[in-house]
Amino acid sequence: MEREEKPFNPVLFKRKLKKGLDLSFKKLLETKKKNDGVLVFSRNGKIVKIKARDFVK
């Protein structure tokens, strides 16, 4: 039995991608908090380090 391919739906793809990224970041944040880690971001072209426990979403 062959599987029928569904047409590409960009809206559905975007929704699934965002959900996956949100879940990944949530897991990263939990791990960093557990290990008292630091998150590194770029804000206005400058490197910013934030303790995971101080991060507010």
C-alpha positions as a Markdown table, in Angstrom:
| # | Residue | x | y | z |
|---|---|---|---|---|
| 1 | Met | 0.0 | 0.0 | 0.0 |
| 2 | Glu | 1.5 | 3.3 | -1.1 |
| 3 | Arg | 1.3 | 6.4 | 1.1 |
| 4 | Glu | -0.4 | 9.4 | -0.5 |
| 5 | Glu | 1.6 | 12.6 | -0.1 |
| 6 | Lys | -0.3 | 15.6 | 1.2 |
| 7 | Pro | 0.3 | 19.0 | -0.4 |
| 8 | Phe | 2.7 | 21.3 | 1.5 |
| 9 | Asn | 0.9 | 23.6 | 3.9 |
| 10 | Pro | 3.2 | 26.5 | 4.9 |
| 11 | Val | 0.9 | 27.7 | 7.7 |
| 12 | Leu | 0.8 | 24.2 | 9.3 |
| 13 | Phe | 4.6 | 23.9 | 8.8 |
| 14 | Lys | 5.2 | 27.2 | 10.6 |
| 15 | Arg | 3.0 | 26.3 | 13.5 |
| 16 | Lys | 4.7 | 22.9 | 14.0 |
| 17 | Leu | 8.2 | 24.5 | 13.7 |
| 18 | Lys | 7.3 | 27.2 | 16.3 |
| 19 | Lys | 6.0 | 24.5 | 18.6 |
| 20 | Gly | 9.1 | 22.5 | 18.3 |
| 21 | Leu | 11.4 | 25.5 | 18.9 |
| 22 | Asp | 9.4 | 26.5 | 22.0 |
| 23 | Leu | 9.6 | 23.0 | 23.4 |
| 24 | Ser | 13.4 | 22.9 | 22.7 |
| 25 | Phe | 14.0 | 26.2 | 24.4 |
| 26 | Lys | 11.9 | 25.2 | 27.4 |
| 27 | Lys | 14.0 | 22.0 | 27.8 |
| 28 | Leu | 17.2 | 24.0 | 27.4 |
| 29 | Leu | 16.1 | 26.5 | 30.1 |
| 30 | Glu | 15.1 | 23.7 | 32.5 |
| 31 | Thr | 18.5 | 22.0 | 32.0 |
| 32 | Lys | 20.4 | 25.2 | 32.5 |
| 33 | Lys | 18.4 | 26.1 | 35.6 |
| 34 | Lys | 19.1 | 22.6 | 37.1 |
| 35 | Asn | 22.9 | 23.0 | 36.4 |
| 36 | Asp | 23.0 | 26.7 | 37.4 |
| 37 | Gly | 24.0 | 27.5 | 33.9 |
| 38 | Val | 24.2 | 30.7 | 31.8 |
| 39 | Leu | 22.3 | 31.7 | 28.7 |
| 40 | Val | 24.1 | 33.8 | 26.1 |
| 41 | Phe | 22.1 | 36.1 | 23.7 |
| 42 | Ser | 22.9 | 38.9 | 21.3 |
| 43 | Arg | 21.1 | 42.1 | 22.1 |
| 44 | Asn | 21.6 | 45.1 | 19.7 |
| 45 | Gly | 24.8 | 43.5 | 18.5 |
| 46 | Lys | 26.3 | 43.0 | 22.0 |
| 47 | Ile | 26.8 | 39.7 | 23.7 |
| 48 | Val | 24.6 | 39.4 | 26.9 |
| 49 | Lys | 25.0 | 36.6 | 29.5 |
| 50 | Ile | 22.0 | 35.9 | 31.8 |
| 51 | Lys | 21.9 | 33.3 | 34.6 |
| 52 | Ala | 19.2 | 30.8 | 33.7 |
| 53 | Arg | 17.6 | 31.2 | 37.1 |
| 54 | Asp | 17.2 | 34.9 | 36.5 |
| 55 | Phe | 15.7 | 34.5 | 33.0 |
| 56 | Val | 12.1 | 35.8 | 32.7 |
| 57 | Lys | 10.3 | 34.9 | 29.5 |
